[in-house]
Amino acid sequence: MIFKEKLKNKSKIFLDGGNGSEIAKLGGDMSPAFAALATITSPDIVVKVHENFINVGCDIITANTFATSRHVLDSLNRKNETEKFLIKSVELARKAITNTNKTEKVAIAGSLSNFFALKENEFVPNPKFIPSYKQEERNYIEAANILKDSGVDLLILEMLLDINHSEILLNAALQTGLPVWVGLGYFVNMDKDFIGRDALINKDKRTCLFGITCKSAIPSAKSKIKYNGIDIGYITAGVPSPTLQQGIGYVRFYNPGDWKDKEVEILLPDKSSHKGIIVDLPFYDKEKKIVKGIDRSIPSKPDNISFDAK
C-alpha cells in the first residue's frame, strides 16, 4: 500500500475533500443525515465523487460515513440499518478504487464525526436526535468496529464539536487499533523568529465571517454585500429559516470591522436589492446548549414560512 509507505517515509499524503458537498453538487440525495442517504439511493454518484478525487491524485479517499452513526440515522427512521449504511459506504469507496485501477495504491478512510441530525431544511441540530453521552459512546464504538471489520485502512475524525464529545469519539476510534487521524486547526509558535511574524502579530484578528438575515429574500451564494454604496463582501451560502421566519446566510467581508448589527444592502445575482442585518454566529442556540445536550426542548415549527422571501 503506497499510503503506508508514504506515511512511514513522512512523504506528503493527499487526502480527498468533502464528500457531502460534492455529492450534493452531482445531485445526490441530501437529508437531515446530510449525505448519508446517498449511499443507498444514489450509489453511482457516491462512486463518481470518489473516482473524481482519485483521478486528481488523492492517496486517501474517505468513505461516505460522516453522518452514519445510529443516532443520526434515527432521523431517517433507519437506525436499525446502521451496519448496512456503513458497510455499503466502504464498498462504494472500494468500487471506485477498482474502477480507476488503483488497487493497493489508494487507501480508504472511515469517517467518524460529532455530527448530529439536522432539523428539516435547516443546518441546525435537531434536539430530538441528540443522544445521551452513554448512548453516543455506544454508537461511536459500534460504527468504529463496523468500519474496521469492513476493511478501512484508517479512521478520520471530522467535525469535532467540543472536548467532551471529541473525547468520546476519539476513545471509540482508538479502541479499534487502527491508525486514527484527527482534524485539528494549525498552530503557529509565535515565540520563534520567522518571516512574517511581525505581520501576524500586528494583523487585525477580528473575524471576517458573520451571519446575515433578510426578511424579503433568501441570501444566495455570490450575492454582493454593500455598505454606503461600497462593495464590502459577499454571500457564501444562504437558506430560508422556518424557525427564524426569514432568510439567513453566511457573509464574508473583505476586511475585518465592527460589522455586527449593521444594516447592509444585499445585491442578489438577479440584480434585485434587499436590506440585510449582520449578526453573530450561530443564528440560533447562541450558547450551543442544544448540541451539548443541555437543552433538549424542540422549537415549534411553523406550518408555513410567513416572511415574504423569494
MILOPA-16519 format. One record per residue (C-alpha): residue number from 1; x, z, y; chain. Coordinates in Angstrom, 2 decimals, decimal comma, always signed. Example, Ala and Ser with C-alpha at 12.3 -4.5 7.8 and 13.67 -1.06 7.14 Angstrom:
2
pos X Z Y unit
1 +12,30 +7,80 -4,50 A
2 +13,67 +7,14 -1,06 A
This chain:
310
pos X Z Y unit
1 +0,00 +0,00 +0,00 A
2 +1,59 -1,19 +3,24 A
3 -0,19 +1,54 +5,19 A
4 +1,57 +4,26 +3,20 A
5 +4,93 +2,54 +3,64 A
6 +4,41 +2,35 +7,39 A
7 +3,37 +5,99 +7,51 A
8 +6,49 +7,01 +5,59 A
9 +8,74 +4,91 +7,83 A
10 +6,98 +6,09 +11,00 A
11 +6,14 +2,50 +11,91 A
12 +3,27 +1,52 +14,17 A
13 -0,09 +1,56 +12,40 A
14 -3,06 -0,29 +13,86 A
15 -6,47 +1,30 +13,41 A
16 -9,73 -0,58 +13,92 A
17 -12,12 +0,02 +16,81 A
18 -15,63 +1,43 +16,97 A
19 -17,79 +0,11 +14,12 A
20 -21,10 +1,17 +15,63 A
21 -20,74 -0,75 +18,89 A
22 -19,58 -3,87 +17,02 A
23 -22,44 -3,63 +14,53 A
24 -24,87 -3,39 +17,44 A
25 -23,31 -6,43 +19,12 A
26 -23,85 -8,52 +15,99 A
27 -27,48 -7,43 +15,68 A
28 -27,18 -4,70 +13,06 A
29 -29,91 -2,07 +12,78 A
30 -29,41 +0,95 +15,03 A
31 -31,37 +4,19 +14,79 A
32 -31,22 +7,91 +15,62 A
33 -28,48 +7,94 +12,95 A
34 -26,50 +5,49 +15,11 A
35 -25,26 +2,60 +12,92 A
36 -25,69 +4,32 +9,54 A
37 -28,81 +2,35 +8,63 A
38 -26,94 -0,95 +8,93 A
39 -25,05 -0,18 +5,72 A
40 -28,33 -0,55 +3,81 A
41 -30,31 -3,01 +5,93 A
42 -27,53 -5,15 +7,48 A
43 -24,66 -5,05 +4,97 A
44 -23,42 -8,56 +5,80 A
45 -22,98 -7,54 +9,43 A
46 -21,03 -4,44 +8,46 A
47 -18,73 -6,55 +6,28 A
48 -18,28 -9,04 +9,12 A
49 -17,25 -6,28 +11,52 A
50 -14,62 -5,08 +9,04 A
51 -13,38 -8,64 +8,48 A
52 -13,02 -9,19 +12,22 A
53 -10,84 -6,11 +12,55 A
54 -8,72 -7,14 +9,56 A
55 -8,25 -10,64 +10,94 A
56 -6,81 -9,35 +14,21 A
57 -4,19 -7,33 +12,35 A
58 -5,59 -3,85 +11,69 A
59 -3,78 -1,86 +8,99 A
60 -6,74 +0,51 +8,52 A
61 -10,47 -0,16 +8,62 A
62 -12,97 +2,68 +8,85 A
63 -15,97 +2,80 +6,54 A
64 -19,31 +2,97 +8,34 A
65 -19,77 +6,67 +7,55 A
66 -19,55 +8,08 +11,08 A
67 -23,20 +9,20 +11,01 A
68 -23,96 +9,62 +7,32 A
69 -23,89 +13,40 +6,88 A
70 -27,01 +14,78 +5,20 A
71 -28,42 +16,38 +8,37 A
72 -28,06 +13,10 +10,28 A
73 -29,76 +11,01 +7,60 A
74 -32,56 +13,57 +7,59 A
75 -33,69 +12,00 +10,88 A
76 -34,46 +8,84 +8,87 A
77 -36,16 +10,80 +6,07 A
78 -33,27 +9,68 +3,84 A
79 -31,16 +12,80 +3,42 A
80 -31,53 +12,54 -0,35 A
81 -29,77 +9,18 -0,18 A
82 -26,61 +10,63 +1,37 A
83 -24,46 +9,69 -1,61 A
84 -25,88 +6,16 -1,64 A
85 -25,07 +5,61 +2,06 A
86 -21,52 +6,92 +1,71 A
87 -20,64 +5,00 -1,45 A
88 -22,19 +1,77 -0,17 A
89 -20,28 +2,03 +3,10 A
90 -16,95 +2,27 +1,27 A
91 -17,94 -0,62 -0,99 A
92 -18,61 -2,82 +2,07 A
93 -15,20 -1,98 +3,53 A
94 -13,57 -2,85 +0,21 A
95 -15,52 -6,12 +0,07 A
96 -14,16 -7,10 +3,49 A
97 -10,61 -6,45 +2,29 A
98 -11,19 -8,62 -0,78 A
99 -12,80 -11,39 +1,29 A
100 -9,74 -11,54 +3,56 A
101 -7,23 -11,40 +0,68 A
102 -5,74 -8,15 +2,00 A
103 -5,94 -6,05 -1,16 A
104 -3,13 -3,45 -1,16 A
105 -2,38 -4,38 +2,45 A
106 -5,24 -2,73 +4,35 A
107 -6,28 +0,90 +3,89 A
108 -9,79 +2,35 +4,06 A
109 -10,53 +5,46 +6,08 A
110 -13,63 +7,54 +5,55 A
111 -15,14 +8,66 +8,85 A
112 -16,44 +12,20 +9,35 A
113 -17,83 +13,41 +12,65 A
114 -19,73 +16,12 +14,50 A
115 -22,35 +13,53 +15,41 A
116 -25,92 +14,83 +15,41 A
117 -29,04 +12,68 +15,04 A
118 -30,38 +11,37 +18,33 A
119 -33,78 +11,56 +19,92 A
120 -35,68 +8,28 +19,69 A
121 -34,41 +5,78 +22,29 A
122 -32,10 +8,32 +23,93 A
123 -28,45 +9,26 +23,47 A
124 -29,33 +12,95 +23,30 A
125 -29,11 +15,12 +20,14 A
126 -32,47 +15,93 +18,57 A
127 -32,65 +19,74 +18,12 A
128 -34,90 +19,26 +15,09 A
129 -31,98 +17,89 +13,07 A
130 -29,17 +20,23 +14,14 A
131 -28,33 +22,34 +11,06 A
132 -27,15 +25,91 +10,84 A
133 -23,38 +26,37 +10,66 A
134 -23,64 +27,15 +6,94 A
135 -25,67 +24,04 +6,19 A
136 -23,37 +21,97 +8,39 A
137 -20,38 +23,19 +6,37 A
138 -22,08 +22,31 +3,05 A
139 -22,98 +18,86 +4,34 A
140 -19,45 +18,09 +5,53 A
141 -17,92 +19,24 +2,23 A
142 -20,41 +17,07 +0,35 A
143 -19,59 +13,99 +2,45 A
144 -15,83 +14,55 +2,28 A
145 -15,86 +14,86 -1,52 A
146 -18,03 +11,77 -1,97 A
147 -15,67 +9,77 +0,24 A
148 -12,70 +10,98 -1,79 A
149 -14,39 +10,05 -5,07 A
150 -15,23 +6,63 -3,57 A
151 -11,52 +5,93 -3,23 A
152 -10,83 +6,10 +0,51 A
153 -7,15 +6,40 +1,41 A
154 -7,60 +8,95 +4,16 A
155 -10,21 +10,73 +6,26 A
156 -10,59 +10,30 +10,00 A
157 -12,36 +12,95 +12,09 A
158 -14,19 +11,46 +15,06 A
159 -16,27 +12,75 +17,97 A
160 -15,18 +16,36 +17,56 A
161 -17,68 +18,44 +19,52 A
162 -16,03 +21,81 +20,14 A
163 -13,77 +24,33 +18,40 A
164 -16,49 +25,81 +16,17 A
165 -17,92 +22,54 +14,85 A
166 -14,48 +20,90 +14,69 A
167 -13,06 +23,73 +12,58 A
168 -15,87 +23,39 +10,05 A
169 -15,31 +19,64 +9,79 A
170 -11,52 +19,92 +9,57 A
171 -11,65 +22,51 +6,78 A
172 -14,10 +20,34 +4,83 A
173 -11,75 +17,37 +5,12 A
174 -8,58 +19,28 +4,25 A
175 -10,00 +20,69 +1,02 A
176 -10,09 +17,15 -0,43 A
177 -6,29 +16,92 -0,42 A
178 -6,45 +13,52 +1,30 A
179 -4,46 +12,73 +4,45 A
180 -6,55 +13,72 +7,46 A
181 -6,26 +12,15 +10,91 A
182 -7,80 +13,98 +13,84 A
183 -8,66 +12,18 +17,07 A
184 -7,19 +14,10 +19,99 A
185 -6,55 +13,22 +23,61 A
186 -2,95 +12,71 +24,63 A
187 -0,94 +15,33 +26,49 A
188 +1,94 +14,96 +28,92 A
189 +4,68 +17,58 +29,18 A
190 +4,95 +17,96 +32,95 A
191 +7,95 +20,29 +32,58 A
192 +10,08 +17,30 +31,65 A
193 +11,53 +14,81 +34,13 A
194 +10,29 +11,25 +33,61 A
195 +9,48 +8,13 +35,61 A
196 +6,10 +8,50 +37,26 A
197 +6,00 +12,31 +37,07 A
198 +5,62 +12,78 +40,84 A
199 +2,85 +10,19 +40,95 A
200 +0,92 +12,05 +38,22 A
201 +1,36 +15,39 +39,97 A
202 +0,09 +14,01 +43,28 A
203 -2,72 +11,90 +41,80 A
204 -6,31 +12,76 +42,70 A
205 -7,56 +14,23 +39,42 A
206 -11,27 +14,18 +40,19 A
207 -13,36 +12,18 +37,74 A
208 -14,43 +8,61 +38,40 A
209 -17,22 +8,68 +35,77 A
210 -20,66 +10,01 +36,70 A
211 -24,26 +9,59 +35,72 A
212 -26,80 +7,74 +37,83 A
213 -30,60 +8,00 +37,87 A
214 -33,06 +5,43 +39,16 A
215 -36,86 +5,67 +39,39 A
216 -37,52 +1,97 +39,96 A
217 -35,27 +0,20 +37,43 A
218 -33,08 +0,60 +34,36 A
219 -29,42 +0,51 +35,43 A
220 -27,80 -2,20 +33,34 A
221 -24,18 -2,93 +32,44 A
222 -22,21 -4,82 +35,09 A
223 -24,59 -3,80 +37,88 A
224 -22,70 -3,20 +41,12 A
225 -22,84 +0,10 +42,98 A
226 -22,68 +0,03 +46,78 A
227 -22,47 +2,79 +49,38 A
228 -22,96 +1,97 +53,05 A
229 -22,67 -1,69 +52,07 A
230 -19,28 -1,26 +50,36 A
231 -18,72 -2,07 +46,67 A
232 -17,56 +1,24 +45,16 A
233 -18,15 +0,96 +41,41 A
234 -20,19 -0,48 +38,56 A
235 -22,60 +0,49 +35,78 A
236 -21,11 +0,57 +32,26 A
237 -24,38 +1,21 +30,36 A
238 -27,99 +2,17 +31,05 A
239 -31,23 +3,05 +29,23 A
240 -34,74 +4,32 +30,02 A
241 -35,15 +8,08 +29,59 A
242 -38,63 +9,14 +28,46 A
243 -37,62 +12,79 +28,87 A
244 -36,36 +12,45 +32,44 A
245 -39,01 +9,83 +33,27 A
246 -36,56 +7,45 +34,94 A
247 -33,76 +5,03 +34,25 A
248 -30,32 +6,51 +33,62 A
249 -26,85 +5,06 +33,29 A
250 -23,12 +5,64 +33,48 A
251 -21,34 +4,62 +36,67 A
252 -17,59 +4,25 +37,03 A
253 -16,21 +4,45 +40,55 A
254 -13,12 +2,56 +41,60 A
255 -11,74 +5,68 +43,27 A
256 -12,33 +9,44 +42,94 A
257 -14,60 +11,01 +45,55 A
258 -17,37 +13,51 +46,25 A
259 -19,99 +11,25 +44,72 A
260 -22,36 +13,84 +43,24 A
261 -25,88 +13,78 +44,82 A
262 -25,03 +10,69 +46,87 A
263 -27,76 +8,09 +47,27 A
264 -26,34 +4,65 +46,45 A
265 -27,53 +1,08 +46,07 A
266 -27,72 -0,44 +42,58 A
267 -27,39 -4,22 +42,62 A
268 -28,64 -5,49 +39,26 A
269 -27,43 -8,75 +37,68 A
270 -30,72 -10,37 +38,77 A
271 -29,69 -9,55 +42,38 A
272 -32,52 -7,02 +42,87 A
273 -31,60 -3,86 +44,78 A
274 -32,64 -0,32 +43,84 A
275 -31,93 +3,21 +45,00 A
276 -29,91 +5,45 +42,67 A
277 -28,78 +9,07 +42,75 A
278 -25,37 +10,11 +41,42 A
279 -25,50 +13,10 +39,03 A
280 -23,11 +15,12 +36,92 A
281 -22,99 +14,52 +33,16 A
282 -24,64 +15,20 +30,82 A
283 -28,05 +14,16 +32,14 A
284 -29,86 +16,74 +30,04 A
285 -28,90 +20,08 +28,47 A
286 -26,20 +20,69 +31,08 A
287 -24,86 +23,75 +29,27 A
288 -24,86 +21,89 +25,91 A
289 -26,92 +24,61 +24,27 A
290 -28,71 +22,12 +22,02 A
291 -25,59 +20,64 +20,41 A
292 -24,14 +24,13 +19,99 A
293 -27,27 +25,23 +18,13 A
294 -28,15 +27,87 +20,72 A
295 -31,32 +26,17 +21,95 A
296 -33,50 +24,72 +19,18 A
297 -36,58 +24,05 +21,26 A
298 -37,71 +20,44 +21,24 A
299 -38,70 +18,98 +24,63 A
300 -42,16 +17,44 +24,53 A
301 -42,05 +13,66 +24,54 A
302 -44,47 +11,96 +26,93 A
303 -46,87 +9,44 +25,43 A
304 -45,83 +6,80 +27,92 A
305 -43,00 +6,20 +30,33 A
306 -44,72 +6,76 +33,66 A
307 -41,99 +5,62 +36,02 A
308 -42,14 +2,05 +37,28 A
309 -38,96 +0,67 +35,73 A
310 -38,26 -2,97 +34,98 A
